[in-house]
Amino acid sequence: MSQIQKRQSFLFSSPPVVESHACVVGKKESEGPLIDYFDETSQDTYFGETTWEKAESKMQQLTLQAALKKANLNKKDISMAFSGDLLNQCIGSSFSLRDTGIPTFGLYGACSTMAESLLLAGMSVAGGFSRRSLAMTSSHFASSERQYRFPLGYGGQRPPTSQWTVTGAGCAILGCGEGEIYVRGGTVGHIVDFGIKDANNMGAAMAPAAISTLQAHFKELGKRPADYDRIVTGDLGRIGRKIVYEQMEHDSYPLECRYSDCGELIFDCVRQDVHAGGSGCGCSAVVLCGYLMQLMKEQKINDLLFCGTGALLSPVSTNQGESVPGICHAVWLSTKKE
Amino acid sequence: MSQIQKRQSFLFSSPPVVESHACVVGKKESEGPLIDYFDETSQDTYFGETTWEKAESKMQQLTLQAALKKANLNKKDISMAFSGDLLNQCIGSSFSLRDTGIPTFGLYGACSTMAESLLLAGMSVAGGFSRRSLAMTSSHFASSERQYRFPLGYGGQRPPTSQWTVTGAGCAILGCGEGEIYVRGGTVGHIVDFGIKDANNMGAAMAPAAISTLQAHFKELGKRPADYDRIVTGDLGRIGRKIVYEQMEHDSYPLECRYSDCGELIFDCVRQDVHAGGSGCGCSAVVLCGYLMQLMKEQKINDLLFCGTGALLSPVSTNQGESVPGICHAVWLSTKKE
């Protein structure tokens, strides 16, 4: 094997190609600035199902169908699926993939799942274990609120640092051969915990993980921020984004105007009253598989560093007084294969 | 790449070696028939911690320490960790790996996690992405009962089909080079749901997945049960094991006396009053990383087919009337590299 391999980072010797990608979102997301980049939107929070959890599985099914259709593929063409979500025991993914017959690896990376699944799907294809792999994730505002905070009917007040879980699902299908977007490699995050205990300030809790992974990426691969047209974290929101921006500048890796965050891109934070921005596995998934990949196809972005960030807390760990561990995986996507 | 690749199965062209393995269990497990095969046992359900969830993380830390020590390695020698558990948001794994600095992929495969993590760790090493990868998982009786069923203090009655979640953690460290046990390949399961809705009968819910994966394994790789010295599922318990045994015989793949189940191996089901047997991610993990790998080192087993089975339900999905999807991943372990 001739993959380039460092402590946390690797580059694919034969980069997998993005054969297809798709995303599906809910009502609030369809009222935001990225409306032109979604494959499907629904004005019904339940997506025709009877519960929010089932709606989340339905969204995954819809996004997979859309991605297959765009590439003229069917389920049997997929050799491996890598999927996970925020729900307890990842039922969003298990129930969405239950009737597909696709060999499945379940993941849990909280909101870093899109990046995690892309790296693993890429490894499965580039390593010769799978002909075609699926990377998929989702989140739903209502199922997340109920599980992590309060039932919606309770009408809880949201502090200014809180983020709004995106209702959406995104997926990418990776394969061999030629195409418009390649997964060139990435940096696998380790778990970073700076002791933040406020479960309503995920951006601050995850920012140290993003900084750690970005620095490892640049150092290990001998790269600079300017090597990328866009560097996008997802989803730190306004507060976490500011921390990353300032710390990276302080450490002589100025990200400048090429840096943005999926949590800020998905919503008009002021007009849509989402406080610090969007969050949830679906947030970075739909921004990547909708907006960013479309810009890459139009060659408005040639090299993208996509950094999925996740907060690995649970309501139980928070209630037991634990702080919030964060993780960030970085994926280098490029329009060039070499 | 020259991996042999079928629809669900693959064989490694350069099989990764098991450099080290270890397991840690609680009191009840230490009173069972496999007492001689555990690296560490604790008579304290809390493992010195203040909550059962923290005890679960502690078990993972202890098993990782034991595995590192046996191979004279330290944390920095591990390039990637693949870990997951049953707790909501997989906090057992996230908190155990938080201070290690090891690049981490979080998994969710319910009780199939040991097999899932072995396959992915194997792919990461054999694909040239990692020098040395960790596969690890755990479960804890008390944290599982509270999360899936009732708080222990409630004293709920257990039906005869129920299984007893093992308090234990197991891990294996895979690397390149030579050794006593190799991961030769495996079969990735797809999600199978036969409509069983009894959350107290996991064995019956998971058995169809085990049958599906075993049949795919034999068919795709042109193998027969007799090619293995031992075929072990984990953990179907007595009821699921009987279903698998009978259906495989009916389908002309007689497993005969080479077949056993981790849920039956770990406990003396009658004397220890565990009804249908053991369960939980930790069950198959400690049986594999303790008992089975030791037998392989003594060459009492040369070819082992280890089939991790998982029930992908959550209390929410059960309360919403959903049936229980199952999954099974098979891993071929051998004392021979070729």
Interface residues (C-beta under 8 A of the other chain):
Chain A: M1 S2 Q3 Q5 R7 Q8 F10 S13 S14 T50 T51 E53 K54 S79 M80 G84 L86 L87 N88 Q89 C90 I91 S94 F95 L97 R98 D99 T100 G101 I102 P103 T104 F105 G106 L107 Y108 G109 A110 E116 L119 L120 M123 S124 A126 G127 G128 F129 S130 R131 V188 G189 H190 I191 D193 L312 L313 S314 P315 V316 S317 Q320 E322 P325 I327
Chain B: M1 S2 Q3 Q5 R7 Q8 F10 S13 T50 T51 E53 K54 S79 M80 G84 L86 L87 N88 Q89 C90 I91 S94 F95 L97 R98 D99 T100 G101 I102 P103 T104 F105 G106 L107 Y108 G109 A110 E116 L119 L120 M123 S124 A126 G127 G128 F129 S130 R131 V188 G189 H190 I191 D193 L312 L313 S314 P315 V316 S317 Q320 E322 P325 I327
